[in-house]
Amino acid sequence: MFYRSPDILITSTHVVVLDPGERRIPLEAIEAPYIVKHGRGAGFRAAHEIRARIGAADVRLFYTTDRAAFGSVRRALIRALECRTDPLPI
């Protein structure tokens, strides 16, 4: 296991998005992961999001306004993807 929180679980074989609802995504299905940064505004903190293409769909894997949590999830996803035979850096 690379990372576990109430929102996401990252293992050597799957990313499990726990909130909202549970979606189990095999690492092999994750294509072209990328980061989206949302600016600050009207009293809101900046937000960060990790998205990826899964088949024909663009899917949000993780979203947070907590920079430390975002960094931890990003690093865990990178490590998990590096375990694949065809790693994709993000």
C-alpha positions in Angstrom: 0.0 0.0 0.0 1.4 3.4 -1.0 -1.3 5.7 0.5 -4.5 5.5 2.5 -6.9 8.2 3.6 -10.7 8.6 3.9 -10.7 9.8 0.2 -8.3 7.6 -1.7 -6.4 4.3 -1.4 -3.3 3.7 -3.6 -1.9 0.2 -3.9 0.5 -1.5 -6.2 -2.4 -2.7 -8.4 -5.2 -0.2 -7.9 -6.3 3.3 -7.1 -9.5 3.2 -5.1 -11.4 6.5 -5.0 -13.4 6.3 -1.8 -15.2 9.7 -1.9 -17.8 10.2 -3.3 -18.7 6.5 -3.6 -16.1 3.8 -4.2 -14.5 3.3 -7.6 -11.7 0.8 -8.0 -9.3 1.7 -10.9 -6.6 -0.7 -12.0 -3.2 1.0 -12.4 -2.9 -0.4 -15.9 -6.1 1.6 -16.9 -4.6 5.0 -15.9 -3.4 6.9 -18.9 -2.0 10.4 -19.1 -2.3 11.5 -15.5 -2.1 15.3 -14.9 -2.5 18.0 -12.3 -5.0 20.8 -12.3 -4.4 23.8 -10.0 -7.4 25.9 -9.1 -6.7 29.5 -8.0 -7.8 31.2 -4.8 -10.8 33.4 -4.7 -13.6 34.8 -2.6 -12.2 33.4 0.7 -11.4 30.0 -0.7 -8.0 28.4 -0.5 -6.2 27.2 -3.7 -7.2 23.7 -4.6 -5.2 20.9 -6.4 -6.6 18.0 -8.3 -5.2 14.9 -10.0 -7.0 13.7 -13.1 -6.3 11.0 -15.6 -7.7 9.5 -18.8 -9.3 6.1 -18.2 -10.5 4.7 -21.4 -12.4 7.5 -23.1 -13.3 9.3 -19.9 -11.5 12.0 -18.0 -11.6 11.1 -14.4 -10.8 13.0 -11.2 -8.7 10.8 -8.9 -8.1 13.2 -6.1 -9.1 16.8 -5.1 -8.0 18.8 -2.1 -7.2 22.2 -0.7 -4.6 20.7 1.6 -1.2 21.1 0.0 0.5 18.5 2.2 -2.2 15.9 1.5 -1.9 16.7 -2.2 1.9 16.2 -2.2 1.5 12.9 -0.4 -1.1 11.5 -2.8 0.9 12.7 -5.8 4.1 11.0 -4.6 2.2 7.8 -3.8 0.7 7.7 -7.2 4.0 8.3 -8.9 5.5 5.4 -6.9 2.6 3.2 -7.7 2.8 4.0 -11.4 6.6 3.4 -11.4 5.8 -0.2 -10.3 4.0 -0.7 -13.6 5.8 -2.1 -16.6 5.1 1.2 -18.4 5.3 4.0 -15.9 3.8 7.4 -16.6 5.4 10.4 -14.7 3.1 13.1 -13.3 
